[in-house]
Amino acid sequence: MTPTELDVVRLVSEGLGNKDIAARLFMSHRTVQTHLTHVYSKLAVTSRVALAQEAARHG
C-alpha cells in the first residue's frame, strides 16, 4: 500500500468517516473514497469493518 493509503486505513480504524479523513489529510472526500477502493481491492475486503479488522491483525 502507498503511504497515503496507510494513513486512510489508520484513520478508518480510528472510526473516522470519509469527510473527517479528507479534512485531516487535506484532500477531497472523493479522493478518500478512491484510496479506499484501492485498499479494498488490495486486501480483498468489502467493508470498513473488515478493513479495520484486517488492519488490526497486521498492525
GULO-992537 format. One record per atom (N, C-alpha, C, O): z, x, y; atom name. Coordinates in Angstrom, 3 decimals. Layout:
<kefi w="Z" u="X" v="Y" atom="CA"/>
...
***
This chain:
<kefi w="0.000" u="0.841" v="-1.185" atom="N"/>
<kefi w="0.000" u="0.000" v="0.000" atom="CA"/>
<kefi w="0.000" u="0.880" v="1.241" atom="C"/>
<kefi w="0.456" u="2.024" v="1.224" atom="O"/>
<kefi w="-0.523" u="0.313" v="2.307" atom="N"/>
<kefi w="-0.530" u="1.028" v="3.578" atom="CA"/>
<kefi w="0.861" u="0.968" v="4.209" atom="C"/>
<kefi w="1.674" u="0.123" v="3.833" atom="O"/>
<kefi w="1.139" u="1.848" v="5.155" atom="N"/>
<kefi w="2.439" u="1.788" v="5.834" atom="CA"/>
<kefi w="2.692" u="0.435" v="6.507" atom="C"/>
<kefi w="3.818" u="-0.063" v="6.489" atom="O"/>
<kefi w="1.666" u="-0.154" v="7.092" atom="N"/>
<kefi w="1.842" u="-1.460" v="7.747" atom="CA"/>
<kefi w="2.119" u="-2.546" v="6.718" atom="C"/>
<kefi w="2.951" u="-3.422" v="6.953" atom="O"/>
<kefi w="1.434" u="-2.500" v="5.585" atom="N"/>
<kefi w="1.702" u="-3.474" v="4.525" atom="CA"/>
<kefi w="3.144" u="-3.344" v="4.046" atom="C"/>
<kefi w="3.806" u="-4.351" v="3.793" atom="O"/>
<kefi w="3.629" u="-2.129" v="3.922" atom="N"/>
<kefi w="5.024" u="-1.922" v="3.521" atom="CA"/>
<kefi w="5.988" u="-2.496" v="4.550" atom="C"/>
<kefi w="7.011" u="-3.078" v="4.188" atom="O"/>
<kefi w="5.669" u="-2.335" v="5.830" atom="N"/>
<kefi w="6.502" u="-2.925" v="6.887" atom="CA"/>
<kefi w="6.534" u="-4.444" v="6.764" atom="C"/>
<kefi w="7.593" u="-5.060" v="6.886" atom="O"/>
<kefi w="5.373" u="-5.044" v="6.524" atom="N"/>
<kefi w="5.290" u="-6.501" v="6.385" atom="CA"/>
<kefi w="6.111" u="-6.955" v="5.181" atom="C"/>
<kefi w="6.860" u="-7.927" v="5.274" atom="O"/>
<kefi w="5.977" u="-6.266" v="4.065" atom="N"/>
<kefi w="6.741" u="-6.616" v="2.858" atom="CA"/>
<kefi w="8.239" u="-6.524" v="3.128" atom="C"/>
<kefi w="8.998" u="-7.403" v="2.722" atom="O"/>
<kefi w="8.665" u="-5.470" v="3.807" atom="N"/>
<kefi w="10.093" u="-5.302" v="4.119" atom="CA"/>
<kefi w="10.607" u="-6.473" v="4.947" atom="C"/>
<kefi w="11.694" u="-6.991" v="4.692" atom="O"/>
<kefi w="9.822" u="-6.888" v="5.941" atom="N"/>
<kefi w="10.257" u="-7.983" v="6.811" atom="CA"/>
<kefi w="10.219" u="-9.331" v="6.089" atom="C"/>
<kefi w="11.069" u="-10.187" v="6.335" atom="O"/>
<kefi w="9.245" u="-9.525" v="5.205" atom="N"/>
<kefi w="9.234" u="-10.741" v="4.377" atom="CA"/>
<kefi w="10.497" u="-10.765" v="3.521" atom="C"/>
<kefi w="11.136" u="-11.807" v="3.376" atom="O"/>
<kefi w="10.850" u="-9.618" v="2.959" atom="N"/>
<kefi w="12.040" u="-9.529" v="2.108" atom="CA"/>
<kefi w="13.321" u="-9.815" v="2.879" atom="C"/>
<kefi w="14.317" u="-10.251" v="2.303" atom="O"/>
<kefi w="13.288" u="-9.567" v="4.185" atom="N"/>
<kefi w="14.437" u="-9.875" v="5.037" atom="CA"/>
<kefi w="14.471" u="-11.348" v="5.442" atom="C"/>
<kefi w="15.419" u="-11.792" v="6.090" atom="O"/>
<kefi w="13.437" u="-12.107" v="5.060" atom="N"/>
<kefi w="13.419" u="-13.535" v="5.325" atom="CA"/>
<kefi w="12.687" u="-13.956" v="6.583" atom="C"/>
<kefi w="12.758" u="-15.123" v="6.969" atom="O"/>
<kefi w="11.988" u="-13.043" v="7.231" atom="N"/>
<kefi w="11.273" u="-13.392" v="8.456" atom="CA"/>
<kefi w="9.977" u="-14.137" v="8.148" atom="C"/>
<kefi w="9.341" u="-13.903" v="7.120" atom="O"/>
<kefi w="9.601" u="-15.027" v="9.044" atom="N"/>
<kefi w="8.335" u="-15.732" v="8.952" atom="CA"/>
<kefi w="7.224" u="-14.917" v="9.589" atom="C"/>
<kefi w="7.477" u="-13.897" v="10.231" atom="O"/>
<kefi w="5.992" u="-15.373" v="9.408" atom="N"/>
<kefi w="4.844" u="-14.624" v="9.910" atom="CA"/>
<kefi w="4.886" u="-14.415" v="11.419" atom="C"/>
<kefi w="4.556" u="-13.329" v="11.896" atom="O"/>
<kefi w="5.284" u="-15.425" v="12.174" atom="N"/>
<kefi w="5.322" u="-15.275" v="13.634" atom="CA"/>
<kefi w="6.362" u="-14.247" v="14.052" atom="C"/>
<kefi w="6.124" u="-13.462" v="14.970" atom="O"/>
<kefi w="7.511" u="-14.242" v="13.387" atom="N"/>
<kefi w="8.551" u="-13.260" v="13.701" atom="CA"/>
<kefi w="8.117" u="-11.848" v="13.306" atom="C"/>
<kefi w="8.377" u="-10.883" v="14.026" atom="O"/>
<kefi w="7.455" u="-11.742" v="12.158" atom="N"/>
<kefi w="6.933" u="-10.444" v="11.727" atom="CA"/>
<kefi w="5.903" u="-9.947" v="12.732" atom="C"/>
<kefi w="5.910" u="-8.776" v="13.112" atom="O"/>
<kefi w="5.028" u="-10.833" v="13.155" atom="N"/>
<kefi w="3.996" u="-10.465" v="14.131" atom="CA"/>
<kefi w="4.621" u="-9.941" v="15.418" atom="C"/>
<kefi w="4.165" u="-8.942" v="15.973" atom="O"/>
<kefi w="5.652" u="-10.608" v="15.885" atom="N"/>
<kefi w="6.318" u="-10.173" v="17.114" atom="CA"/>
<kefi w="6.966" u="-8.801" v="16.932" atom="C"/>
<kefi w="6.880" u="-7.948" v="17.815" atom="O"/>
<kefi w="7.608" u="-8.591" v="15.798" atom="N"/>
<kefi w="8.277" u="-7.307" v="15.545" atom="CA"/>
<kefi w="7.289" u="-6.152" v="15.441" atom="C"/>
<kefi w="7.571" u="-5.036" v="15.880" atom="O"/>
<kefi w="6.108" u="-6.438" v="14.846" atom="N"/>
<kefi w="5.136" u="-5.367" v="14.604" atom="CA"/>
<kefi w="4.022" u="-5.330" v="15.652" atom="C"/>
<kefi w="3.067" u="-4.564" v="15.526" atom="O"/>
<kefi w="4.153" u="-6.160" v="16.680" atom="N"/>
<kefi w="3.185" u="-6.187" v="17.782" atom="CA"/>
<kefi w="1.761" u="-6.440" v="17.294" atom="C"/>
<kefi w="0.836" u="-5.693" v="17.612" atom="O"/>
<kefi w="1.605" u="-7.517" v="16.511" atom="N"/>
<kefi w="0.292" u="-7.926" v="16.016" atom="CA"/>
<kefi w="0.245" u="-9.442" v="15.993" atom="C"/>
<kefi w="1.268" u="-10.101" v="16.176" atom="O"/>
<kefi w="-0.928" u="-9.995" v="15.769" atom="N"/>
<kefi w="-1.051" u="-11.451" v="15.715" atom="CA"/>
<kefi w="-0.548" u="-11.960" v="14.365" atom="C"/>
<kefi w="-0.491" u="-11.215" v="13.386" atom="O"/>
<kefi w="-0.182" u="-13.249" v="14.332" atom="N"/>
<kefi w="0.281" u="-13.814" v="13.057" atom="CA"/>
<kefi w="-0.855" u="-13.837" v="12.045" atom="C"/>
<kefi w="-0.609" u="-13.785" v="10.840" atom="O"/>
<kefi w="-2.098" u="-13.915" v="12.518" atom="N"/>
<kefi w="-3.257" u="-13.891" v="11.617" atom="CA"/>
<kefi w="-3.377" u="-12.518" v="10.940" atom="C"/>
<kefi w="-3.736" u="-12.429" v="9.766" atom="O"/>
<kefi w="-3.078" u="-11.467" v="11.677" atom="N"/>
<kefi w="-3.098" u="-10.122" v="11.094" atom="CA"/>
<kefi w="-2.020" u="-9.996" v="10.025" atom="C"/>
<kefi w="-2.242" u="-9.374" v="8.986" atom="O"/>
<kefi w="-0.865" u="-10.579" v="10.275" atom="N"/>
<kefi w="0.199" u="-10.587" v="9.263" atom="CA"/>
<kefi w="-0.300" u="-11.300" v="8.011" atom="C"/>
<kefi w="-0.091" u="-10.815" v="6.899" atom="O"/>
<kefi w="-0.955" u="-12.442" v="8.179" atom="N"/>
<kefi w="-1.496" u="-13.182" v="7.036" atom="CA"/>
<kefi w="-2.491" u="-12.329" v="6.252" atom="C"/>
<kefi w="-2.494" u="-12.339" v="5.021" atom="O"/>
<kefi w="-3.328" u="-11.598" v="6.969" atom="N"/>
<kefi w="-4.310" u="-10.734" v="6.308" atom="CA"/>
<kefi w="-3.610" u="-9.647" v="5.497" atom="C"/>
<kefi w="-3.989" u="-9.384" v="4.355" atom="O"/>
<kefi w="-2.599" u="-9.019" v="6.075" atom="N"/>
<kefi w="-1.846" u="-7.998" v="5.335" atom="CA"/>
<kefi w="-1.196" u="-8.610" v="4.093" atom="C"/>
<kefi w="-1.208" u="-8.001" v="3.023" atom="O"/>
<kefi w="-0.634" u="-9.801" v="4.231" atom="N"/>
<kefi w="-0.006" u="-10.453" v="3.078" atom="CA"/>
<kefi w="-1.029" u="-10.771" v="1.991" atom="C"/>
<kefi w="-0.740" u="-10.618" v="0.804" atom="O"/>
<kefi w="-2.206" u="-11.207" v="2.384" atom="N"/>
<kefi w="-3.267" u="-11.481" v="1.409" atom="CA"/>
<kefi w="-3.589" u="-10.220" v="0.614" atom="C"/>
<kefi w="-3.736" u="-10.272" v="-0.607" atom="O"/>
<kefi w="-3.699" u="-9.094" v="1.304" atom="N"/>
<kefi w="-3.987" u="-7.825" v="0.625" atom="CA"/>
<kefi w="-2.841" u="-7.422" v="-0.304" atom="C"/>
<kefi w="-3.074" u="-6.970" v="-1.425" atom="O"/>
<kefi w="-1.617" u="-7.587" v="0.164" atom="N"/>
<kefi w="-0.449" u="-7.227" v="-0.644" atom="CA"/>
<kefi w="-0.355" u="-8.124" v="-1.877" atom="C"/>
<kefi w="-0.111" u="-7.639" v="-2.982" atom="O"/>
<kefi w="-0.547" u="-9.430" v="-1.693" atom="N"/>
<kefi w="-0.504" u="-10.355" v="-2.831" atom="CA"/>
<kefi w="-1.500" u="-9.911" v="-3.898" atom="C"/>
<kefi w="-1.188" u="-9.910" v="-5.089" atom="O"/>
<kefi w="-2.693" u="-9.536" v="-3.464" atom="N"/>
<kefi w="-3.729" u="-9.105" v="-4.398" atom="CA"/>
<kefi w="-3.325" u="-7.812" v="-5.105" atom="C"/>
<kefi w="-3.470" u="-7.696" v="-6.322" atom="O"/>
<kefi w="-2.825" u="-6.854" v="-4.352" atom="N"/>
<kefi w="-2.449" u="-5.559" v="-4.926" atom="CA"/>
<kefi w="-1.303" u="-5.677" v="-5.920" atom="C"/>
<kefi w="-1.268" u="-4.957" v="-6.918" atom="O"/>
<kefi w="-0.366" u="-6.579" v="-5.653" atom="N"/>
<kefi w="0.810" u="-6.721" v="-6.519" atom="CA"/>
<kefi w="0.689" u="-7.873" v="-7.513" atom="C"/>
<kefi w="1.586" u="-8.096" v="-8.326" atom="O"/>
<kefi w="-0.419" u="-8.597" v="-7.444" atom="N"/>
<kefi w="-0.663" u="-9.735" v="-8.342" atom="CA"/>
<kefi w="0.453" u="-10.774" v="-8.247" atom="C"/>
<kefi w="0.953" u="-11.257" v="-9.263" atom="O"/>
<kefi w="0.838" u="-11.113" v="-7.011" atom="N"/>
<kefi w="1.819" u="-12.171" v="-6.781" atom="CA"/>
<kefi w="1.148" u="-13.286" v="-5.987" atom="C"/>
<kefi w="0.088" u="-13.088" v="-5.393" atom="O"/>
<kefi w="1.778" u="-14.464" v="-5.985" atom="N"/>
<kefi w="1.150" u="-15.609" v="-5.320" atom="CA"/>
<kefi w="2.058" u="-16.301" v="-4.309" atom="C"/>
<kefi w="1.690" u="-17.336" v="-3.755" atom="O"/>
<kefi w="3.241" u="-15.738" v="-4.065" atom="N"/>
<kefi w="4.145" u="-16.380" v="-3.115" atom="CA"/>
<kefi w="5.042" u="-15.345" v="-2.450" atom="C"/>
<kefi w="5.181" u="-14.218" v="-2.923" atom="O"/>
<kefi w="5.646" u="-15.760" v="-1.341" atom="N"/>
<kefi w="6.585" u="-14.886" v="-0.627" atom="CA"/>
<kefi w="7.796" u="-14.572" v="-1.501" atom="C"/>
<kefi w="8.315" u="-13.456" v="-1.477" atom="O"/>
<kefi w="8.241" u="-15.556" v="-2.267" atom="N"/>
<kefi w="9.398" u="-15.354" v="-3.144" atom="CA"/>
<kefi w="9.078" u="-14.298" v="-4.195" atom="C"/>
<kefi w="9.865" u="-13.381" v="-4.426" atom="O"/>
<kefi w="7.918" u="-14.434" v="-4.829" atom="N"/>
<kefi w="7.512" u="-13.449" v="-5.838" atom="CA"/>
<kefi w="7.345" u="-12.070" v="-5.210" atom="C"/>
<kefi w="7.676" u="-11.058" v="-5.827" atom="O"/>
<kefi w="6.834" u="-12.031" v="-3.990" atom="N"/>
<kefi w="6.678" u="-10.762" v="-3.278" atom="CA"/>
<kefi w="8.042" u="-10.122" v="-3.025" atom="C"/>
<kefi w="8.220" u="-8.927" v="-3.262" atom="O"/>
<kefi w="8.996" u="-10.904" v="-2.549" atom="N"/>
<kefi w="10.342" u="-10.380" v="-2.284" atom="CA"/>
<kefi w="11.000" u="-9.893" v="-3.577" atom="C"/>
<kefi w="11.683" u="-8.868" v="-3.578" atom="O"/>
<kefi w="10.800" u="-10.619" v="-4.669" atom="N"/>
<kefi w="11.362" u="-10.203" v="-5.955" atom="CA"/>
<kefi w="10.748" u="-8.885" v="-6.414" atom="C"/>
<kefi w="11.449" u="-7.994" v="-6.894" atom="O"/>
<kefi w="9.440" u="-8.773" v="-6.263" atom="N"/>
<kefi w="8.744" u="-7.546" v="-6.653" atom="CA"/>
<kefi w="9.211" u="-6.370" v="-5.792" atom="C"/>
<kefi w="9.410" u="-5.264" v="-6.295" atom="O"/>
<kefi w="9.379" u="-6.613" v="-4.514" atom="N"/>
<kefi w="9.849" u="-5.564" v="-3.602" atom="CA"/>
<kefi w="11.259" u="-5.119" v="-3.981" atom="C"/>
<kefi w="11.563" u="-3.927" v="-3.945" atom="O"/>
<kefi w="12.115" u="-6.064" v="-4.341" atom="N"/>
<kefi w="13.487" u="-5.733" v="-4.731" atom="CA"/>
<kefi w="13.505" u="-4.897" v="-6.012" atom="C"/>
<kefi w="14.318" u="-3.985" v="-6.162" atom="O"/>
<kefi w="12.607" u="-5.221" v="-6.920" atom="N"/>
<kefi w="12.529" u="-4.479" v="-8.180" atom="CA"/>
<kefi w="12.106" u="-3.028" v="-7.978" atom="C"/>
<kefi w="12.567" u="-2.125" v="-8.677" atom="O"/>
<kefi w="11.220" u="-2.825" v="-7.008" atom="N"/>
<kefi w="10.643" u="-1.493" v="-6.807" atom="CA"/>
<kefi w="11.216" u="-0.753" v="-5.610" atom="C"/>
<kefi w="10.804" u="0.363" v="-5.297" atom="O"/>
<kefi w="12.168" u="-1.386" v="-4.949" atom="N"/>
<kefi w="12.835" u="-0.735" v="-3.834" atom="CA"/>
<kefi w="11.944" u="-0.603" v="-2.669" atom="C"/>
<kefi w="12.352" u="-0.072" v="-1.636" atom="O"/>
***
